[in-house]
Amino acid sequence: MSALAVEHQPPSGDDWDSVVRLWEEMDVPKGCKVEIIEGIITVAPPPVNNHNLIAESVQRRLYTVIPDDWGIHQTLNVAVPSRSGLYIPDLTVVPREMVPEGENFVPVAAAELVVEITSKWNAVNDRVSKLNGYAAAGVPLYLLIDPHATGSPTIHLYGEPSDGKYRLLHAGKFGEAVQLPEPFNLTLDTFGFPRP
């Protein structure tokens, strides 16, 4: 199953609030990921096990270094209205005080780190649209784990956002260690990451 673009704009051509309202009212199969990417509502099937194993491995390591009042979320909706986006990163590290109870999403700028793990059906969104959205919002670190990169699986760490662009801090392949800078100060070993 591939990702499906459901709606380019709300039927009335309204603003961001109308797109979000349409997103909130959608009835989709259980487990599917529904995001707004550049104003387009997309529906993707649940991830495969290898995807979940990578997410779990990264999450386990991150828990060893984050402060007690921060959380790591696998299904946190983050709003990027300046890019007409509402993303669901595979992992989001955010201070708990920034996650309001009873709300459907948090502002993406609240995130200290976002992690995306590509799937066959959404890799271009993670590599391009979300990269630009996270940078524009000033998210300090973006870790892109790309099992579906051409040639062999890759990992890119982006940081130091400025003028809507990231600086590439690390580009490597599965099996290499990635150093996450402060406030994490974590060496992430990728050797055991499953490959597609």
N, C-alpha and C positions, 0 to 999 in steps of 0.2 A: 504494500500500500504506500502511496506517495502522499506528500503534503498537498493539501487542497486549498486553493485560494477561494474563499467563500464570497467575499464582497469587497469591491474596490473602495466604495464610499457608502455612507449611509444612503438609503433610497432618496431622501430629500436633499442630499448634498450638504447637510448641516456640518457643524463643527466637531471638534474632538469629543465633546460630551455625548453627542449622538452616536459616534462610533463606539465609544465605551458602553453606552446603553445597549446597543445592538450586541456587542460582545457578551455583556452580562446576561442577556436574554436568550442566548443561543442554547439549543438542546443538542448536545453532541454525545457520541458513544462514550461510555465510561473509560477512563484512562487516557483519552486523547488529550493532546496539548493544543490549546486554542490561544493564539497570540495575535496581536495587531502589529504588523511590520510594515512601516511606511504607509500606513493607512489601509492596509489590506489585512482582513481577518483571515488567518490561516489555521487549518486543522491538520495536525499530524498524529499518526498512530502512536501508541505507547512505545517506549524505547525497548530495544532488544536487551537480553541479559548482559552482554559484554559492556554495553553502555552503562547499565546499573552497577556492574562490578567496578568500573573505573570511578564512577561517582562515589561509591561507597569507600573506595580506597583513599581518594583525595579527602573526603569528609573526615575519615578516621584520623588522618595525619593533621588536618587543620585543627581538630579539637584539642590536640596536644599543645597548641601555641596561642589560641585566642583567649582574650580575657573572659572571665566568668559571666560578664553582662553582655556578651555578644552571642549571637546565634548563627547557625548554619542551616539554611533552608533549602529544600529540594523543590518546592512548589510555590515559592513566593512570587506573586505577580508584582512586577516593577513597572511603573509608569514612566514613559519618556515622551511626554506630549510634544516637545519641541521637534521630535522626529516622527510624530504620528505613530508612536509605538507603545505597546504594552507587552513586555516580554516576560517569559517564564524561564529564567536561567536554570541550568541543571543544578548549580549550587550558588547561593548568595550568602555572603558573610555580611551581617549587618548588626549594629547595636540593637539589643532588644527594645530599648526605649523608642526606637524609630519605627517599630512595627505596631501601629495602632490597632487595638481590638475593635472588631466589628467592621473593619474596612475591607475592601476587596483588593487593594494594592498599596504599595508604598512608593514614594518617589525614588527613582533609581539613584539619585545623588546620595541617598542614605547608605548605599552599599560601600563597603570597604574593598570588596573583591567580588567579582562575578566569574563563574566558571561555566563555559559552554563545551559540551562534548558533541561533536557533529554526528548526525545520522545521515544516511544516504539521501533522505528526502528533504533535508533542511540545511545542508552544509553551506550553501552559498549565503543563506541568511546569517549564519554564525560568523562566516568569514568576512562579510562585507557590511550588510545592513546593521547588524548588532555591534560590530566593531566600531562603526561610525557613530551609532547611537550612544554607546557607553562612553566613548571619547568625548562626544559633544556634551554629555551630562557631567563630565568630570569624575567618573568613577576611577579611583586611584589605580586599581589593577584589574586587568582582564586576562584570564588564563583560557586560551583556546586549545582544547585537546581535540585533535583531528585524526581519528582512526581512518577516515576516508580520503585523506590527501592522496593526490596522484603520486605513485611510486611507492611510498611507505608512510606509515602513520607518523604524524608530526605533533609537536607542541610548540605553541608560541605564547610568550608572556609579554603583554603590553602594559605600559605604565607611563607616569609623568605626563598626563594629558595637558595639552596647551593649545589654545585656538582651535578646539574641536578635533585635534589629532593626537594620536598616541605615539610614543617612542617605543620601538621594538627593543625589549630588554633581553629576550632570549628567543632563539629559533633553534629547534633541535628535533630529534627523532625519539620514538619510543626506545627506552633502554638507557637514555641519558638522564642525568639529574638536572632538575630545574631549581634554581635558588629564588625563592620568594623573598623580596626585601622586607624591611620593617613596614608595618608593625608585626609582620609574621615571622621573619627571620627563620625560614623553614627551607630545608633542602628536601625537595620532593623527588623520590626515586620513582622512575616510570618503567623500570625493567619488567615488572610483573603485570603491566597493563595488557589485557587481552587484545588480540588483533582480530579484525573482521575475517 
